[in-house]
Amino acid sequence: MASLFMGMFGISEGAIPFAAARPAQVIPANMLGGAVAGALAGMAGVTDAVPHGGPIVAVLGAVGGVPMFFLAVAVGTVVTALTTNALIDIRERRSRGGVPMSVAPVGPVPVGAVPVGAVPVGAVPVGAVPVGAVPVGAGSAAVGFPRVR
């Protein structure tokens, strides 16, 4: 929440804890997202009358080309998020030994393959979870839930 609030006023120091936690993934992603946003804003002729930024400054009238400013911020944010996730995924795959994930065949489950009552009916569609997507013993972090520390 603090980082979001700081970002509204153009204070980039809110990103430091994220960059310090995973510098090899977060710093290049931030650079790429910032470059894309800056290039888009520059090509659109967005101007800034003050030496800082953020949505608050745009709303207060110090930015020329406000719609393109917000579009550039949104595009830069998406690029940063996708790049960060991709770099983290690459790192995690390398730490697992680069094991490729294979997809389970889609089809009916043979009778008796799963004990009755083991999985609630309709809880997981057949073929929804790729084989190898969740390493044995990985816990909830492997299926997208945050780790509790």
DOSEDO-557954 format. One line per field, with one value per atom (N, C-alpha, C, O, CB): x, y, z; atom name; residue in one letter. Coordinates in steps of 0.001 Angstrom, whole numbers, plus 500000, padded with zeros to 6 digits. Glycine has a CB too. Layout:
! DOSEDO-557954
x: [X, ...]
y: [Y, ...]
z: [Z, ...]
atom: [CA, ...]
res: [A, ...]
This chain:
! DOSEDO-557954
x: [500831, 500000, 500871, 500563, 499057, 501958, 502837, 503440, 503544, 503950, 503840, 504431, 503416, 503762, 504956, 502183, 501136, 500910, 500807, 499834, 500831, 500630, 501799, 501594, 500463, 503022, 504199, 504205, 504555, 505489, 503822, 503784, 502794, 503007, 503452, 501720, 500739, 501353, 500875, 499540, 502397, 503072, 504398, 505177, 503305, 504657, 505869, 507108, 508223, 506077, 506942, 508085, 508440, 507723, 507763, 509547, 509906, 510601, 510811, 510793, 510954, 511635, 510778, 511304, 512053, 509478, 508599, 508894, 508492, 507163, 509600, 509949, 511213, 511514, 510122, 511957, 513242, 513105, 513904, 513878, 512142, 512047, 511799, 512310, 510939, 511018, 510766, 512027, 512340, 509624, 512743, 513982, 515058, 515852, 514481, 515096, 516098, 515821, 516752, 516129, 514554, 514200, 514586, 515019, 512706, 514438, 514746, 515357, 514725, 513464, 516567, 517143, 517311, 517091, 518469, 517691, 517925, 516639, 516686, 518604, 515499, 514228, 513514, 512972, 513338, 513508, 512707, 513370, 512683, 512459, 514670, 515322, 515222, 514826, 516794, 515564, 515396, 513938, 513669, 515927, 513004, 511593, 511158, 510427, 510726, 511606, 511285, 511887, 511251, 511787, 513105, 513758, 513003, 512785, 515222, 512608, 511889, 510519, 510144, 511729, 509777, 508462, 508551, 507726, 507780, 509554, 509757, 510145, 509702, 510826, 510978, 511389, 510205, 510053, 512488, 509368, 508188, 507236, 506735, 507463, 506986, 506083, 506655, 505928, 505842, 507951, 508580, 508562, 508310, 510005, 508825, 508802, 507400, 507224, 509306, 506411, 505025, 504613, 504000, 504080, 504941, 504609, 505358, 504796, 504944, 506617, 507395, 506845, 506745, 508832, 506484, 505915, 504564, 504195, 505754, 503830, 502514, 502604, 501593, 501623, 503805, 503976, 503521, 503154, 503239, 503535, 503159, 504214, 505411, 503010, 503782, 504707, 504471, 503392, 504544, 505502, 505399, 506071, 507249, 506057, 505340, 505845, 506595, 507142, 504707, 506632, 507323, 508355, 508226, 506308, 509381, 510443, 510096, 511002, 511695, 508856, 508432, 507144, 506622, 508240, 506626, 505455, 504440, 504313, 505862, 503726, 502684, 501309, 501151, 502856, 500322, 498947, 498423, 497629, 498036, 498851, 498378, 498807, 498023, 498913, 500049, 500568, 499780, 499506, 502073, 499417, 498632, 497253, 496762, 498511, 496630, 495285, 495305, 494331, 494699, 496382, 496481, 496844, 496943, 497514, 497041, 497229, 498663, 498886, 496592, 499628, 501029, 501468, 502594, 501931, 500599, 500942, 500075, 498861, 500761, 500735, 500011, 499825, 500760, 500766, 498639, 498359, 498011, 498532, 499554, 497130, 496784, 496267, 496692, 495740, 495373, 494925, 496084, 496149, 493877, 496987, 498135, 499102, 499771, 498869, 499182, 500008, 499510, 500300, 499981, 498203, 497647, 497745, 497951, 496189, 497598, 497768, 499207, 499440, 497386, 500175, 501590, 501889, 502622, 502502, 501331, 501519, 500927, 501550, 500870, 499743, 499089, 499884, 500091, 497654, 500329, 501103, 502429, 502834, 501351, 503106, 504365, 504178, 505035, 504974, 503069, 502772, 502567, 503070, 501525, 501838, 501598, 502907, 503167, 500580, 503727, 505016, 505894, 506527, 505741, 505930, 506724, 506231, 507034, 506683, 504919, 504351, 504626, 505038, 502841, 504401, 504629, 506107, 506444, 504136, 506980, 508418, 508881, 509663, 509208, 508401, 508770, 508335, 509121, 508143, 507090, 506596, 507371, 507664, 505124, 507705, 508467, 509867, 510333, 508566, 510535, 511883, 511876, 512785, 512518, 510865, 510753, 510483, 511048, 509640, 509623, 509331, 510586, 510841, 508223, 511362, 512609, 513555, 514174, 513288, 513672, 514558, 514101, 514918, 514614, 512794, 512275, 512434, 512707, 510803, 512266, 512474, 513932, 514225, 512047, 514839, 516261, 516606, 517422, 517127, 515993, 516287, 515728, 516220, 515721, 514693, 514141, 514901, 514580, 512665, 515896, 516670, 516159, 516521, 516683, 515321, 514823, 513911, 513854, 515949, 513194, 512286, 511106, 510369, 511791, 510908, 509763, 508465, 508421, 509909, 507412, 506108, 505371, 505273, 505281, 504852, 504056, 502592, 502268, 504484, 501728, 500298, 499619, 499872, 499646, 498768, 498021, 497002, 496443, 497321, 496756, 495728, 494349, 494050, 495744, 493526, 492182, 491268, 491290, 491687, 490478, 489560, 489016, 489347, 490248, 488186, 487581, 488608, 489563, 486428, 488391, 489240, 488723, 487529, 489255, 489609, 489148, 488500, 488932, 490308, 487470, 486775, 487754, 488479, 485564, 487779, 488664, 490023, 490823, 488839, 490320, 491621, 491744, 492836, 491838, 490642, 490626, 489607, 488458, 490284, 490006, 489050, 487841, 487977, 489739, 486692, 485466, 485593, 486000, 484229, 485244, 485314, 486658, 486797, 484996, 487665, 488987, 488967, 489629, 490023, 488215, 488099, 486617, 485896, 488859, 486137, 484727, 484352, 485141, 484403, 483185, 482721, 482725, 482173, 481300, 483351, 483402, 484464, 484573, 482094, 485263, 486262, 487376, 487828, 486841, 487830, 488904, 488475, 488297, 490249, 488302, 487934, 489038, 490216, 487658, 488678, 489642, 490583, 490138, 488931, 491880, 492886, 493199, 493962, 492449, 492639, 492855, 494236, 494774, 491820, 494820, 496135, 497149, 497071, 496137, 498116, 499110, 499958, 500294, 500011, 500298, 501162, 502521, 503088, 501273, 503047, 504342, 504265, 505283, 505231, 503077, 502950, 503176, 503680, 501580, 502817, 503005, 503975, 503599, 501640, 505236, 506198, 505763, 505182, 507583, 506047, 505688, 506358, 507567, 506090, 505586, 506106, 506275, 506838, 507412, 505794, 505986, 505081, 505419, 505751, 503954, 503048, 502223, 502179, 503831, 501571, 500638, 501320, 500670, 499831, 502593, 503272, 503361, 503376, 504665, 503419, 503544, 502253, 502290, 503960, 501130, 499875, 499362, 498174, 498843, 500226, 499870, 499417, 499005, 498827, 499475, 499106, 500344, 501413, 498428, 500249, 501438, 501963, 501207, 501125, 503249, 503866, 503696, 503816, 505368, 503425, 503295, 504622, 505131, 502124, 505181, 506503, 506410, 507415, 507531]
y: [498808, 500000, 501249, 502230, 500002, 501206, 502372, 502648, 503805, 502165, 501597, 501769, 502356, 503210, 500428, 501913, 502441, 503917, 504715, 501655, 504288, 505683, 506539, 507627, 505803, 506056, 506808, 506973, 508038, 506107, 505936, 505997, 507018, 507594, 504653, 507247, 508251, 509647, 510511, 508242, 509868, 511157, 511124, 512075, 511589, 510052, 509952, 509644, 509898, 511206, 509107, 508758, 507301, 506382, 508978, 507111, 505770, 504914, 503720, 505880, 505494, 504736, 503615, 502722, 505664, 503641, 502569, 501232, 500181, 502943, 501278, 500041, 499393, 498255, 500322, 500079, 499557, 498215, 497320, 500563, 498017, 496706, 495560, 494457, 496729, 495820, 494784, 494497, 493341, 495202, 495545, 495375, 494709, 493925, 496720, 495006, 494399, 492913, 492130, 495127, 492522, 491118, 490243, 489107, 490991, 490749, 489990, 490928, 491214, 489303, 491410, 492427, 491978, 492775, 492849, 490740, 490269, 490178, 490162, 488917, 490119, 490040, 491393, 491777, 488995, 492111, 493329, 494523, 495297, 493652, 494692, 495876, 495900, 496926, 495922, 494810, 494861, 495066, 495753, 493575, 494476, 494644, 496093, 496637, 493715, 496722, 498136, 499016, 499965, 498586, 498706, 499494, 499370, 500365, 499041, 498154, 497945, 498620, 499293, 496441, 498453, 499087, 500601, 501264, 498643, 501155, 502601, 503116, 504184, 502981, 502347, 502745, 502743, 503656, 501810, 501713, 501635, 502787, 503438, 500276, 503041, 504134, 505479, 506327, 504129, 505675, 506936, 507148, 508256, 506981, 506094, 506200, 506522, 507368, 504903, 505846, 506089, 507521, 508196, 505090, 507984, 509356, 510370, 511393, 509581, 510086, 510992, 511087, 512181, 510547, 509943, 509947, 510665, 511239, 508506, 510636, 511273, 512751, 513453, 510544, 513229, 514641, 515009, 516159, 515473, 514063, 514356, 515275, 515039, 513045, 516314, 517249, 517252, 516895, 518678, 517662, 517750, 519044, 519255, 516503, 519910, 521222, 521194, 522217, 522199, 520072, 519961, 518838, 517947, 519699, 518863, 517854, 516517, 515752, 518395, 516226, 514945, 514552, 515320, 515025, 513379, 512922, 512253, 512553, 511987, 511347, 510620, 511091, 512198, 510767, 510259, 510611, 511867, 512606, 509463, 512116, 513311, 514567, 515506, 513334, 514595, 515747, 515947, 517080, 515568, 514842, 514941, 515505, 516361, 513575, 515026, 515494, 516967, 517682, 514637, 517424, 518821, 519787, 520992, 518932, 519280, 520151, 520416, 521261, 521416, 519753, 519996, 519168, 519324, 519688, 518291, 517426, 517796, 517962, 515929, 517921, 518144, 516804, 516007, 519156, 516553, 515269, 514208, 513093, 514814, 514553, 513671, 512296, 511296, 514341, 512187, 510837, 509945, 508769, 510938, 510502, 509710, 509424, 508390, 510442, 510315, 510073, 508825, 507943, 511300, 508749, 507600, 506319, 505235, 507872, 506441, 505272, 504775, 503569, 505605, 505692, 505308, 504640, 503652, 506548, 505170, 504565, 503159, 502236, 505443, 502990, 501674, 500671, 499537, 501789, 501076, 500173, 499822, 498660, 500809, 500805, 500548, 499614, 498773, 501850, 499753, 498885, 497438, 496506, 499390, 497260, 495913, 495284, 494113, 495955, 496050, 495532, 495136, 494080, 496584, 495982, 495674, 494407, 493549, 496841, 494277, 493103, 491824, 490818, 493281, 491854, 490663, 490273, 489092, 490903, 491271, 490992, 490436, 489486, 492258, 491022, 490525, 489075, 488236, 491398, 488776, 487402, 486441, 485319, 487341, 486862, 485994, 485724, 484585, 486627, 486755, 486571, 485714, 484911, 487925, 485879, 485043, 483601, 482683, 485560, 483386, 482031, 481372, 480198, 482058, 482108, 481564, 481172, 480109, 482587, 482012, 481707, 480456, 479606, 482893, 480342, 479181, 477900, 476839, 479393, 477988, 476800, 476359, 475165, 477082, 477324, 476977, 476359, 475440, 478215, 476854, 476295, 474885, 474112, 477196, 474536, 473182, 472269, 471086, 473206, 472804, 471989, 472041, 471194, 470584, 473022, 473179, 472072, 471768, 473283, 471464, 470370, 470933, 471769, 469611, 470489, 470981, 470415, 469288, 470628, 471208, 470757, 470080, 470638, 471938, 468879, 468203, 468320, 468465, 466709, 468256, 468437, 467070, 466206, 469338, 466893, 465639, 465525, 466532, 465563, 464319, 464146, 464483, 464185, 462692, 465104, 465456, 464281, 463737, 466759, 463901, 462792, 462288, 462812, 461661, 461277, 460763, 460043, 459445, 459817, 460116, 459423, 457996, 457792, 460161, 457000, 455618, 455371, 455920, 454655, 454549, 454209, 453545, 452630, 453284, 453993, 453424, 454082, 453747, 451972, 455029, 455693, 456647, 456830, 456449, 457250, 458171, 457640, 457395, 459640, 457455, 456957, 457889, 459111, 456794, 457309, 458085, 458995, 458553, 457153, 460266, 461233, 461922, 462846, 460562, 461501, 462124, 463544, 464423, 461299, 463778, 465101, 465385, 464563, 465186, 466544, 466868, 466918, 467387, 468205, 466453, 466417, 467834, 468754, 465786, 467999, 469298, 470235, 471357, 469961, 469822, 470716, 471017, 472159, 470116, 470031, 470216, 469573, 468356, 469612, 470376, 469787, 468856, 469105, 470886, 467806, 466847, 467559, 468259, 465660, 467379, 467982, 469427, 470060, 467895, 469980, 471385, 471642, 472734, 471848, 470686, 470875, 470068, 468840, 470444, 470763, 470028, 469127, 469492, 471003, 467950, 467030, 467683, 468153, 465643, 467720, 468323, 469802, 470407, 468115, 470410, 471839, 472129, 473196, 472348, 471214, 471382, 470299, 469134, 471305, 470690, 469691, 469067, 469738, 470316, 467793, 467090, 467769, 467999, 465598, 468088, 468721, 470221, 470846, 468114, 470832, 472268, 473107, 474248, 472624, 472579, 473329, 474334, 474289, 474042, 475239, 476163, 477201, 477759, 476841, 477493, 478518, 478124, 478999, 478775, 476834, 476375, 476554, 476576, 474917, 476679, 476833, 478261, 478496, 475892, 479213, 480615, 481257, 482416, 480777, 480558, 481156, 481734, 481131, 480134, 482877, 483469, 482602, 481938, 484880, 482637, 481892, 482661, 483886, 481632, 481954, 482558, 482384, 481269, 481917, 483482, 483404, 483829, 483831, 484264]
z: [500000, 500000, 500000, 499324, 501210, 500760, 500811, 499441, 499032, 501849, 498726, 497393, 496423, 495606, 496856, 496503, 495640, 495925, 494994, 495826, 497187, 497576, 497103, 496565, 499105, 497298, 496866, 495348, 494841, 497329, 494632, 493180, 492651, 491585, 492628, 493380, 492966, 492919, 492183, 493913, 493692, 493719, 492964, 493039, 495152, 492247, 491457, 492271, 491814, 490714, 493454, 494303, 494013, 494408, 495840, 493323, 492862, 493923, 493707, 491661, 495044, 496094, 496667, 497331, 497203, 496428, 496892, 496227, 496726, 496645, 495096, 494388, 494930, 494569, 492914, 495782, 496275, 496991, 496713, 497215, 497897, 498550, 497563, 497752, 499582, 496518, 495518, 494719, 494435, 494579, 494360, 493605, 494449, 493929, 493094, 495726, 496608, 496826, 497017, 497958, 496798, 497013, 495823, 496013, 497281, 494607, 493381, 492348, 491331, 492805, 492586, 491702, 490253, 489340, 492234, 490020, 488652, 487842, 486612, 488679, 488509, 487807, 487774, 486738, 488461, 488882, 488996, 488309, 487644, 490459, 488450, 487881, 486353, 485800, 488305, 485641, 484177, 483754, 482769, 483552, 484491, 484158, 484349, 483521, 485016, 485441, 485669, 484586, 484126, 487043, 484179, 483128, 481804, 481112, 482948, 481457, 480198, 480230, 479270, 479915, 481306, 481424, 481398, 480768, 482699, 482083, 482078, 480695, 480274, 483090, 479991, 478641, 477681, 476870, 478119, 477777, 476907, 477211, 476294, 477084, 478494, 478880, 478442, 477923, 480408, 478648, 478255, 476749, 476278, 478754, 476000, 474543, 474042, 473166, 473902, 474600, 474201, 474530, 473703, 474894, 475723, 476122, 475253, 474863, 477614, 474956, 474120, 472709, 472154, 474074, 472121, 470765, 470728, 469704, 470249, 471837, 471890, 472267, 472261, 472886, 472592, 472928, 474329, 474571, 471951, 475257, 476637, 477242, 477075, 477475, 477940, 478592, 480092, 480566, 478021, 480838, 482298, 482726, 482436, 483007, 483409, 483806, 485132, 485546, 483895, 485792, 487080, 487000, 486160, 488241, 487861, 487771, 488434, 488766, 488393, 488627, 489191, 488495, 487688, 490751, 488791, 488051, 488931, 490118, 486969, 488330, 489037, 488628, 488114, 490529, 488852, 488483, 489177, 488593, 488798, 490399, 491114, 490379, 490248, 492563, 489896, 489167, 487873, 487477, 488864, 487214, 485984, 486264, 485527, 485314, 487329, 487680, 488092, 487857, 488817, 488694, 489141, 488010, 488242, 490246, 486797, 485649, 485239, 484372, 485917, 485802, 485443, 484235, 483762, 486629, 483730, 482607, 481413, 481529, 482977, 480252, 479004, 478305, 478234, 478084, 477793, 477145, 478169, 478121, 476310, 479095, 480214, 479767, 480346, 481080, 478771, 478382, 477911, 478270, 477270, 477117, 476654, 477799, 477797, 475518, 478764, 479955, 480670, 481007, 480915, 480904, 481610, 480771, 481318, 481983, 479447, 478588, 478660, 478742, 477130, 478631, 478712, 480057, 480111, 478515, 481126, 482450, 482478, 483003, 483550, 481926, 481918, 481086, 481518, 481371, 479903, 479050, 479718, 479709, 477666, 480294, 480998, 482178, 482448, 481474, 482878, 484013, 483551, 484178, 484762, 482473, 481946, 481477, 481755, 480784, 480770, 480299, 481487, 481469, 479422, 482515, 483708, 484386, 484755, 484695, 484554, 485225, 484437, 485015, 485421, 483131, 482309, 482293, 482369, 480876, 482195, 482180, 483516, 483557, 481841, 484613, 485938, 486101, 486542, 487039, 485750, 485870, 484988, 485404, 485520, 483778, 482879, 483435, 483407, 481480, 483937, 484477, 485742, 485950, 484773, 486580, 487773, 487379, 487973, 488702, 486379, 485907, 485344, 485612, 484841, 484575, 484027, 485153, 485100, 483091, 486164, 487297, 488033, 488390, 488270, 488260, 488983, 488169, 488731, 489340, 486855, 486015, 486055, 486103, 484559, 486036, 486110, 487456, 487526, 485866, 488522, 489843, 489995, 490816, 490936, 489202, 489211, 488267, 488149, 488833, 487600, 486680, 485261, 484443, 487144, 484947, 483592, 483127, 481935, 482668, 484060, 483699, 482917, 483440, 484967, 481655, 480894, 481439, 481932, 479416, 481344, 481809, 480662, 479570, 482372, 480907, 479897, 480294, 481473, 479740, 479321, 479575, 479624, 478784, 478482, 480606, 480752, 479634, 479200, 482135, 479165, 478130, 478701, 479857, 477575, 477873, 478295, 477985, 476881, 477593, 478952, 478734, 480051, 481115, 477981, 479976, 481204, 482080, 481584, 480866, 483375, 484341, 484479, 484695, 485730, 484358, 484494, 485849, 486862, 484296, 485861, 487094, 488051, 487661, 486814, 489286, 490299, 490357, 491230, 490054, 489438, 489443, 490625, 491165, 488131, 491027, 492153, 493150, 492781, 491701, 494411, 495403, 495538, 495476, 496763, 495719, 495869, 497086, 498161, 496004, 496910, 497998, 498118, 498920, 499281, 497338, 497434, 496898, 497448, 496677, 495832, 495224, 495061, 494496, 493845, 495547, 495382, 493903, 493082, 496059, 493562, 492178, 491616, 492220, 492079, 490455, 489782, 490303, 489809, 489894, 491292, 491864, 490877, 490798, 493128, 490127, 489162, 487857, 487802, 489675, 486789, 485506, 485017, 485276, 484463, 484326, 483810, 482850, 481940, 483110, 483052, 482193, 482526, 481796, 480789, 483602, 483935, 484498, 484315, 484917, 485169, 485775, 484971, 484929, 487285, 484322, 483536, 484429, 485556, 482765, 483914, 484648, 484789, 483803, 483932, 485991, 486248, 486561, 486896, 485079, 486463, 486741, 488210, 488559, 486315, 489061, 490490, 490953, 491078, 491264, 491210, 491664, 492985, 493838, 491810, 493142, 494363, 495547, 495529, 494284, 496568, 497777, 497656, 498555, 498136, 496549, 496351, 497232, 497546, 494909, 497632, 498501, 497718, 496488, 499588, 498429, 497811, 496948, 496064, 498858, 497155, 496362, 494901, 494035, 496910, 494598, 493213, 492428, 491198, 493184, 493087, 492377, 492436, 492213, 492940, 492730, 492657, 493951, 493936, 491678, 495062, 496324, 496968, 496867, 497249, 497628, 498243, 499389, 500098, 498754, 499533, 500636, 501939, 501968, 500354, 502983, 504308, 505006, 505125, 505138, 505466, 506118, 507543, 508253, 505394]
atom: [N, CA, C, O, CB, N, CA, C, O, CB, N, CA, C, O, CB, N, CA, C, O, CB, N, CA, C, O, CB, N, CA, C, O, CB, N, CA, C, O, CB, N, CA, C, O, CB, N, CA, C, O, CB, N, CA, C, O, CB, N, CA, C, O, CB, N, CA, C, O, CB, N, CA, C, O, CB, N, CA, C, O, CB, N, CA, C, O, CB, N, CA, C, O, CB, N, CA, C, O, CB, N, CA, C, O, CB, N, CA, C, O, CB, N, CA, C, O, CB, N, CA, C, O, CB, N, CA, C, O, CB, N, CA, C, O, CB, N, CA, C, O, CB, N, CA, C, O, CB, N, CA, C, O, CB, N, CA, C, O, CB, N, CA, C, O, CB, N, CA, C, O, CB, N, CA, C, O, CB, N, CA, C, O, CB, N, CA, C, O, CB, N, CA, C, O, CB, N, CA, C, O, CB, N, CA, C, O, CB, N, CA, C, O, CB, N, CA, C, O, CB, N, CA, C, O, CB, N, CA, C, O, CB, N, CA, C, O, CB, N, CA, C, O, CB, N, CA, C, O, CB, N, CA, C, O, CB, N, CA, C, O, CB, N, CA, C, O, CB, N, CA, C, O, CB, N, CA, C, O, CB, N, CA, C, O, CB, N, CA, C, O, CB, N, CA, C, O, CB, N, CA, C, O, CB, N, CA, C, O, CB, N, CA, C, O, CB, N, CA, C, O, CB, N, CA, C, O, CB, N, CA, C, O, CB, N, CA, C, O, CB, N, CA, C, O, CB, N, CA, C, O, CB, N, CA, C, O, CB, N, CA, C, O, CB, N, CA, C, O, CB, N, CA, C, O, CB, N, CA, C, O, CB, N, CA, C, O, CB, N, CA, C, O, CB, N, CA, C, O, CB, N, CA, C, O, CB, N, CA, C, O, CB, N, CA, C, O, CB, N, CA, C, O, CB, N, CA, C, O, CB, N, CA, C, O, CB, N, CA, C, O, CB, N, CA, C, O, CB, N, CA, C, O, CB, N, CA, C, O, CB, N, CA, C, O, CB, N, CA, C, O, CB, N, CA, C, O, CB, N, CA, C, O, CB, N, CA, C, O, CB, N, CA, C, O, CB, N, CA, C, O, CB, N, CA, C, O, CB, N, CA, C, O, CB, N, CA, C, O, CB, N, CA, C, O, CB, N, CA, C, O, CB, N, CA, C, O, CB, N, CA, C, O, CB, N, CA, C, O, CB, N, CA, C, O, CB, N, CA, C, O, CB, N, CA, C, O, CB, N, CA, C, O, CB, N, CA, C, O, CB, N, CA, C, O, CB, N, CA, C, O, CB, N, CA, C, O, CB, N, CA, C, O, CB, N, CA, C, O, CB, N, CA, C, O, CB, N, CA, C, O, CB, N, CA, C, O, CB, N, CA, C, O, CB, N, CA, C, O, CB, N, CA, C, O, CB, N, CA, C, O, CB, N, CA, C, O, CB, N, CA, C, O, CB, N, CA, C, O, CB, N, CA, C, O, CB, N, CA, C, O, CB, N, CA, C, O, CB, N, CA, C, O, CB, N, CA, C, O, CB, N, CA, C, O, CB, N, CA, C, O, CB, N, CA, C, O, CB, N, CA, C, O, CB, N, CA, C, O, CB, N, CA, C, O, CB, N, CA, C, O, CB, N, CA, C, O, CB, N, CA, C, O, CB, N, CA, C, O, CB, N, CA, C, O, CB, N, CA, C, O, CB, N, CA, C, O, CB, N, CA, C, O, CB, N, CA, C, O, CB, N, CA, C, O, CB, N, CA, C, O, CB, N, CA, C, O, CB, N, CA, C, O, CB, N, CA, C, O, CB, N, CA, C, O, CB, N, CA, C, O, CB, N, CA, C, O, CB, N, CA, C, O, CB, N, CA, C, O, CB, N, CA, C, O, CB, N, CA, C, O, CB, N, CA, C, O, CB, N, CA, C, O, CB, N, CA, C, O, CB, N, CA, C, O, CB, N, CA, C, O, CB]
res: [M, M, M, M, M, A, A, A, A, A, S, S, S, S, S, L, L, L, L, L, F, F, F, F, F, M, M, M, M, M, G, G, G, G, G, M, M, M, M, M, F, F, F, F, F, G, G, G, G, G, I, I, I, I, I, S, S, S, S, S, E, E, E, E, E, G, G, G, G, G, A, A, A, A, A, I, I, I, I, I, P, P, P, P, P, F, F, F, F, F, A, A, A, A, A, A, A, A, A, A, A, A, A, A, A, R, R, R, R, R, P, P, P, P, P, A, A, A, A, A, Q, Q, Q, Q, Q, V, V, V, V, V, I, I, I, I, I, P, P, P, P, P, A, A, A, A, A, N, N, N, N, N, M, M, M, M, M, L, L, L, L, L, G, G, G, G, G, G, G, G, G, G, A, A, A, A, A, V, V, V, V, V, A, A, A, A, A, G, G, G, G, G, A, A, A, A, A, L, L, L, L, L, A, A, A, A, A, G, G, G, G, G, M, M, M, M, M, A, A, A, A, A, G, G, G, G, G, V, V, V, V, V, T, T, T, T, T, D, D, D, D, D, A, A, A, A, A, V, V, V, V, V, P, P, P, P, P, H, H, H, H, H, G, G, G, G, G, G, G, G, G, G, P, P, P, P, P, I, I, I, I, I, V, V, V, V, V, A, A, A, A, A, V, V, V, V, V, L, L, L, L, L, G, G, G, G, G, A, A, A, A, A, V, V, V, V, V, G, G, G, G, G, G, G, G, G, G, V, V, V, V, V, P, P, P, P, P, M, M, M, M, M, F, F, F, F, F, F, F, F, F, F, L, L, L, L, L, A, A, A, A, A, V, V, V, V, V, A, A, A, A, A, V, V, V, V, V, G, G, G, G, G, T, T, T, T, T, V, V, V, V, V, V, V, V, V, V, T, T, T, T, T, A, A, A, A, A, L, L, L, L, L, T, T, T, T, T, T, T, T, T, T, N, N, N, N, N, A, A, A, A, A, L, L, L, L, L, I, I, I, I, I, D, D, D, D, D, I, I, I, I, I, R, R, R, R, R, E, E, E, E, E, R, R, R, R, R, R, R, R, R, R, S, S, S, S, S, R, R, R, R, R, G, G, G, G, G, G, G, G, G, G, V, V, V, V, V, P, P, P, P, P, M, M, M, M, M, S, S, S, S, S, V, V, V, V, V, A, A, A, A, A, P, P, P, P, P, V, V, V, V, V, G, G, G, G, G, P, P, P, P, P, V, V, V, V, V, P, P, P, P, P, V, V, V, V, V, G, G, G, G, G, A, A, A, A, A, V, V, V, V, V, P, P, P, P, P, V, V, V, V, V, G, G, G, G, G, A, A, A, A, A, V, V, V, V, V, P, P, P, P, P, V, V, V, V, V, G, G, G, G, G, A, A, A, A, A, V, V, V, V, V, P, P, P, P, P, V, V, V, V, V, G, G, G, G, G, A, A, A, A, A, V, V, V, V, V, P, P, P, P, P, V, V, V, V, V, G, G, G, G, G, A, A, A, A, A, V, V, V, V, V, P, P, P, P, P, V, V, V, V, V, G, G, G, G, G, A, A, A, A, A, G, G, G, G, G, S, S, S, S, S, A, A, A, A, A, A, A, A, A, A, V, V, V, V, V, G, G, G, G, G, F, F, F, F, F, P, P, P, P, P, R, R, R, R, R, V, V, V, V, V, R, R, R, R, R]
